[in-house]
Amino acid sequence: MADPATARARDFLLSLNACWQTGDLDALEGFYHPDVVLLPPDLGEPIRGREAVVASYLEFLQAATLEHFEVLALDVFPFPAGPASATYVAHLTFTVTYTLDGETYVEKGLEAYTLREDEAGLQILWRHQSVLDSRIEAKS
């Protein structure tokens, strides 16, 4: 059984995913550190700052229709820094199906996170998403 701190970090990341899937962008802000860095799956320019990261969710949700999202695995590795703070590294494997520009994409991906927990709670400092497999569904 996971220790309580690791369980908090797991629940935090699962809540993050529930938030964006329902389009609750206001709540998303609370998950990210003001100076967060997000490395996009296309390895383009890093997205820097909470507002820019939240805007990237909005861009996706406006451009695509989410059909399905499922977390396949989530591992959290704690690095306690003292009684009042800790750092976590996590990786989350997922599948997602979405429609974009008339095509339906089915992807499997991996997200890597660095989180910090202190007296203010948990926040994401860094995130990278990799697409492990991507295909376009055949039209019927």
N, C-alpha and C positions, 0 to 999 in steps of 0.2 A: 504494500500500500504506500502511496506517495505521501511524503511529509506535507503538512498543511501549507507551507510556503510554495512548494511545487504545485500543489493542487490549486492554490490561488492564481498562480501564473497560468495554468492550463485553463481554468474557468475564465480568466481575463481574455485570453486569445479566442476562446469559443464564443464569448460574448461579443468581441469585436466582429467576428464573422457573422453573427446573427444581426448585428446592427447594420452593416452595410447591405446585407441581403434585403432588409426591409426598407432601405432607403433613409434610415434615421441618421442623416449626416450631421445634425447638431450634436448628437451623442458621440459621434466618431471623434470629435475634437478632444474629448477627455481621455482617449486612449493614447494620444501621441504627445510626446515632449515638444515644446515650442520649436526646438532646433533639430527635430528628427530628420534623418536622411533615408530616403527610399530609393533603392536601385531598381529600376524597372526591368521587366523581363526581356526587353529588347536590348538591354545594356546601353541604352542611350544615356543622356545626361541625368545625373542624380536629381531627384526631386527633393528640394530642401525646404524645411519648415512645415509646421502643422497645417497652415492654411492651404499650401500648395498640395500637400498629401490629400487632404480632404477634398480639394477640388479635383484631384485625379479620380477619386471614386465617383464624383458627380459626373465627370466627363464620360466614364465608362457606363454608368447607369442611364445617361441620356442617349448615348449612341447605341447601346446594346439592350437586348431583352434577356434577362437572366432566366434560364429554364430550370437549372438544377445546380446545386453546389453541395458537396459532401466532403467532410474531413475524413480522410482514410487513416491517418496516424498523426499523433502529436506527442512529441517528446520534449521535455523541459529539463534543462541542466542548471541547477542553482550554483551560484558562487557567492556565498554569504560574505559580506564585507564588514559586518559588525552587528551589534544588537539592533541598530536602527535602519540598516540599509542592506540591500542585496542586489546582485546582478544576475540575470538569467539569460541563457542562450536557449533558443527553442527552434525546432524545425517541425513544420506542419506539411503533410502531404495531402493533396486534395484532388478532386475531380470537379470540373465545372462544364456546364453546357450552356451556351448562350447563342443568340442570333444577332448577327451584325451584317448590315448591308445585304440582307436577303439570304445569307448563308448561315447555317447552324454549325457551330464549332464545338467539338468535344475535346477537352484538354485535361491532361494530368499534370500537376505542377507541384513544386516544392517552395515553401516560403521559409526563410531563415530570419529570425528576430533576435535582437538584443533588447532586453527590458531592464529597467531599473525600478526598484521598489525602495521607497523611503517613507518618512512620516506622512507625506502627501499621497501616498499610494503607488500604484504601478503605472508606468508609462513606457511606451515604445520609443527607443532611441534610434534604432536602425532596423531596416527591413529590406530584404531582397527576395524577389520572386523569380523562379526559373520555370520555364515550360519544359516538362520532360517529354511530353508527347502531345501532338496536336493533329487533329484531322477534321475535315469538313464532312458532315453527314450527307449521305446521298439523298437526293430529293426523290420523293415517291411519286 
